[in-house]
Amino acid sequence: MNRNRRLAAFASLIVPALALGPAVAAYASTTTAPGAAPSATCNVERESNGKYHLWGEGFPGGTKVTYSGSSSDTVPTDEGGRFDIGGLSGSQFVVKSGSTTLTCVVVQH
């Protein structure tokens, strides 16, 4: 009986995150299992000049990611798996790297 209660409690934590969509569920996860690749995330923020700033982290270091939205391009990640692009004209972007596809989260201050 205790096992069923624990499973029900665990399911109530997981189902809402999955219902929000893969980008939000991936963004919400900040821990990784030992030996697993880190979770990749990407964010968009409005700059003071009205343009947008796109950045991401957790990608394989030294690889390329492709972003698309109001503009698109392929950019390299640094050795730490991060990329950073400013001066973009939109706030909705999708980033792809290998089999990973993320819808970037808009950060508001």
N, C-alpha and C positions, 0 to 999 in steps of 0.2 A: 504494500500500500504506500509506503514512503517513497518507493521508486516512482510510482505513478505521479505523486505530488511533485517530486523533483522534475520529472519530465514535463509536466504541465507548466511549472514555473519557468523552466528553461525555454519552452516553446513560446511562452508569452513574451519573452525578451527578444527572441529571434524573429518572429513573424512580423512585428511592426517595422523592424529595420529592413527586412526584405520587401515589404509592401511599399516602402518609399522609393525603391528603385535601386539598381546596381550602383549608380554613381554615389548616391547618398550612403548606401550601406558600405561601400568601399571607403568612403571618406570618414565614416564614423569609426572604423576600425583603426586603432592606433597601435595594437600589439600584433606580433607575428609569432608563429610557432618556431621553436628552435630549428634552424636549418632551412626555414622557408624564406622565400624572397619577400622583401618588404612590400607593403601595399603602396601602390602608386596613387598619387592625388594630383589634382590640378585646380587652380583657383584663378578668378578674374576679379580685378579691382579697378574702379574708376580713378584715373589720375587727376591731378589738380587742373590740368589743361583741357579736360573733357575727353581725352582719349582713354583707352583701356590698357591695362597691364595684365599679361597672362604669364603664369608661372606654374611649375610642377616639380614634384620630387618623388623619389621612390622608384624611379625607372632604372633599368640597367645602366650603369655608368659607361660613357663613351659610345652610346648607341644614338640612333636618330629617332625622333618622334615627329609625327605629322599632326598639325592642328588645322582645323577647318571651322568656318563660321562666316563672319563678315569678311574675313580674308583667310588665306590658307598658305601654308608653307611647310617645309620640313627643316627642322633644326636639330643640332646635336645636343646631347646631354653632357654635362661635365662628368668628371670621374666619380662624383658622388651621386650621379643619377638625377641631377637637377637641370632645369632649363628656365629661362627668364626672357620675356619679350615685352617691350613697351611700345607705346604709340599706335595701338590698334584702334580700329574704328567701331568695334562692336563689343557686346558683353556676353554673347552666347558662343561657346566654343566646344568642340569635341576634339579630344586628343587620342591618337592611336599610336601604339608601339607594339609590334609583334601581334599577339592575339589579344592584347589589352586595349579596350576602348572605353574612354571615360568622358562623361559630360561634366564640364568644369563647373565648380560651385562659385557663385558670385559672392564676394566678400564685401560687406558694407560696414563702414565705420561711422 
